[in-house]
Amino acid sequence: MWQAWKRWRRSRIVQRAVLDEALWRATLARVPFMRGLSDAERARLREMVLLFLHCKSIHGAGGLEVDDGMRLLIAAQACLLILNLDIDFYRGWVEIIVYPAAFVPRFSYTDEAGVVHVAHDVHTGEAWLRGPIILSWADIEAPAHGDAQIVLHEFAHKLDMLNGDANGYPPLHRGMSRKSWSEAWEEGYADFCRRLDLGGSIAIDEYAAESPAEFFAVMSEAFFATPRAVIDGYPRIYEQLRLFYLQHPLQRMSGDFGRAIS
């Protein structure tokens, strides 16, 4: 009964929603890694975006005025991660705050010695457990670090937080192997940090070495935006992400590796 009511309610939300179709097409064309979406995937993404915009608040801070095009760009990228999952994967929070550019969070913390520190680090995005996502519009429009995708990154953190603090171990789907997940990610993270320490050339954002949580978020954004870099360097991680997101971005974008790992 509950599932039937939920489907009915979502259908009503989608039917009643107003969407500028020209703006929607422009949004999809604007994001390179969405150009390979099939017609069915585009239709599913559109519905997911309408549900997302119904239940989430996206607003500006620091003098930024957020318009419909900006909201659509953020929502489309956020919903790409859950395209084959469910909008409930973003449950438990509502707010997305967008600053004009990189920002300095206003918070303090106390260390183990009892010393209070005030944070002064510049951020391009943040995801809070049971709280908002904070984004820099400048880094959405023109990523500061090459192929970095801040929306994908921060929303991947939210998925990681579904079972508590972000640690690179989101709740796995039924049928996924905890052992296979742990082995792939632990070995991959150790190898990534080792290669970085040795000064090797890595096609993935070096920020991934910060922690297992950041490794998961960076690998997730690369999985969608530059899947070749993930499968070439860490094929076991690509396979685990394919099972988790229920998507195959490299096959979608090029079709040249689908049979090998399907």
Residue, then its C-alpha position, 0 to 999 in steps of 0.5 A: m500500500w505504501q509503495a503504491w501511494k508513493r508511486w502515485r504521489r511521485s507521478r502527481i509531482v512530475q505531472r504537475a511540475v513546470l519545466d522549460e524544455a529548451l533550458w532542460r535540453a541546454t542543460l544536458a548539452r552543457v555537461p559533456f558526460m551526459r551526452g551519451l545518455s539514451d532517450a530512456e535515460r534522459a526521460r528517467l533523469r528528467e523525472m528524477v530532477l523534477l522530484f529532486l527540485h520538488c523536495k530540495s531547496i537550492h538557494g544562493a549565499g554571499g550575494l549570489e542569485v540562483d536562477d532556474g538554469m543554475r538549479l537545473l545544472i546542479a539537479a541534473q548532475a546530482c540526479l545522474l548519480i542516482l539515475n538507476l537508484d531512487i530519489d530516497f537515496y537523498r533522504g534526510w536533508v533538504e538544503i543546497i547552498v551555493y556561494p559565488a566562488a570558493f568559501v571559508p566555512r565559519f566553524s571552530y573545533t576543539d582538539e584533543a588537548g582542548v585547544v580551540h581552532v578556527a577553520h580558515d581553509v578555503h573550500t569549493g564544496e562541503a557535505w554535512l551529515r544530516g545537513p546541507i550541501i554547500l557548493s561554489w558556483a565558480d567551480i561548477e561553471a569552470p572546475a578549478h582542478g581540470d576534470a574535477q566535478i564538485v556536484l558529483h563529488e559532494f553528492a557522492h559524499k551524501l551517499d557515503m553518509l547514508n550509514g553514518d559519517a563518510n568513510g568510503y563505505p556506503p550501504l551496499h545493495r543486496g547481492m554486493s560482496r562486502k569482501s570484494w568492496s573492501e579489498a578493491w577500495e583498500e588496495g586501490y587507496a593504498d596504491f594511489c597514495r603510494r604512487l602519489d608519494l613516488g611522484g608518479s603521473i596519475a590521471i585522477d585528482e590527487y585530492a583522493a589521497e586525503s582520506p578513504a572518504e575523499f577517495f570514494a568521492v573523487m573516484s565517483e566523480a571520475f567514474f561518471a566524468t572520466p571513466r576511462a581514467v578509473i578503469d585503466g588505473y583501478p578496474r576493480i574499483y570501476e566494477q564496484l562503482r558499476l555495481f553500486y551506481l548500477q551504471h556503466p559510464l564508459q560503455r555509455m560514452s564509448g561502447d568500447f569496453g562494454r563486453a569486457i566487463s559487463 
